[in-house]
Amino acid sequence: MQHATQRVFGIISTFLVGSLVFQATAHAATCTPQWSSSAKTNTANLQAAIKQCAAAGNGLVDLKSNNGISTAVITSVNLDSNIVLKLERGFTLKGTTGLSPDSAVLVGKHLSNVTITGTGAIDGDGAAYWASAVGKDNTSRPKLIAISGSNIHIGSNFTDAGLPASHVTFPSESNDTGNALIIRNSPKEQLVIESGSQNVTIDGVWIYANPAKNSKGKSLAPNTDAIDIIGTNVATIQNCVLDTGDDDIAIKSNYEEAKTTDIAITHCVIGGGHGISIGGQEAAGHTMADPGVSGVTVSNILFNGTDYGYRIKTDLTQKDSGATNDVDYSDTCMANVGQPFLFTYAYASGTGGMEPVISNITIDNIIATAKTAQGAIEGVSSDLMGRPRTNDIGIRMTNTRITGGKKPFNVAYGELQLGSNSVVNTTDDKGGQVVLIKDSGPSIQCPENIAIPKQI
């Protein structure tokens, strides 16, 4: 699709620059790299197109089939500020094997005003890396997209000028991903927003990697997080379908780096993977007044067959332990989820750091069916998680119904405030307790079937 001004005024000039087609228009440049069978040549041509359109300001880098090639293989390409990278329907930009473990297919640091859109695909060719990593947590492998900066837009719900649009909406009855941007098969993490970013919108993506496990329960596509938000101020994730081999969304902050604040996640559908996780690392801040992760709202989410639903996980090591404050989960349906909720201070049984903080957590209007356990609060003896205190309401669950699961929702070294009209099978030990508060019961209407699209 061309810019509106291109349609009205037409193309002023078209000429060949190296191995890319450059169109100067009344609005901005459109740069179309030409493809070949050589990953080295494709990488050079795409890099030249990005440079050309960035110099023109808000240029459209239009990626589409040409020269008989609909899947263009590249190595690693640096993005630039002030561009719209569009993948046209039917076209795939594919990473090659042999990339450096600390690299990514698409990379960029300290960018501004960058949009990645369209209904084509970005493919990491990850299967070539996965087999040797099964059962070996966090082995070094390349990422697919790793960027940092401000005013970053990713997904099909943007125009050729990088403005908001509405091409795909989730959840729907079929959850048809035909109008979504496809991001798939990364060697490791798929879409990573790096520390120091701000004003990020991810809207209209289908992200997947093989969600299956081997006979020992190990992921066949290990560590393939769909979306990682790290050290970011203000981000929105919406209208996404996520189906992977690890965290579907992970929200973190790194030790002595930027904090993560004001994250909104809404209208997403989640299949395989570990659900929506906060922490594991949230060590940019250690107190409720100065947290590493804060201001997270999650609403209107459908889960089907996910290992976990909502998790907040932290540990007692210096680089992992931190504070998470002010998280709100609401209006959620979970079907056949291994464990709908997990809040833990002992994610990796570490020592040596400050005691973690998980404070001001609200859970409202949730219906879930569990497979393994209904949930857990796992505090430590010196700090009872969820116990209300000054400026902290603790962990409050209202208007919620959880059924199934081989184990109940267990509260250890902590407190769960549970609505009197909620239905949750609870137990407590190690100083844990469940305190009843008023509520009226769930009002959300869950679909009979939550469709997860088949991988292609």
JOCORNOR-V704486 format. One record per helix or strand. SS is the DSSP state (H for helix, E for strand). FROM is the first residue (numbers start at 1). TO is the last residue. If there is no record, write none. Layout:
<<SS;FROM;TO> <SS;FROM;TO>>
This chain:
<<H;4;9> <E;13;17> <E;20;24> <E;29;33> <H;39;56> <E;59;63> <E;66;66> <E;69;69> <E;71;74> <E;77;78> <E;83;87> <E;92;95> <E;104;118> <E;121;123> <H;127;133> <E;143;154> <E;158;158> <E;164;164> <E;181;184> <E;191;193> <E;197;208> <E;213;213> <E;219;219> <E;227;230> <E;232;243> <E;249;253> <E;260;270> <E;276;282> <E;286;286> <E;291;291> <E;293;304> <E;308;313> <E;323;344> <E;357;378> <E;380;380> <E;383;383> <E;385;385> <E;389;389> <E;392;392> <E;395;404> <E;407;412> <E;414;419> <E;423;423> <E;426;429> <E;433;437>>
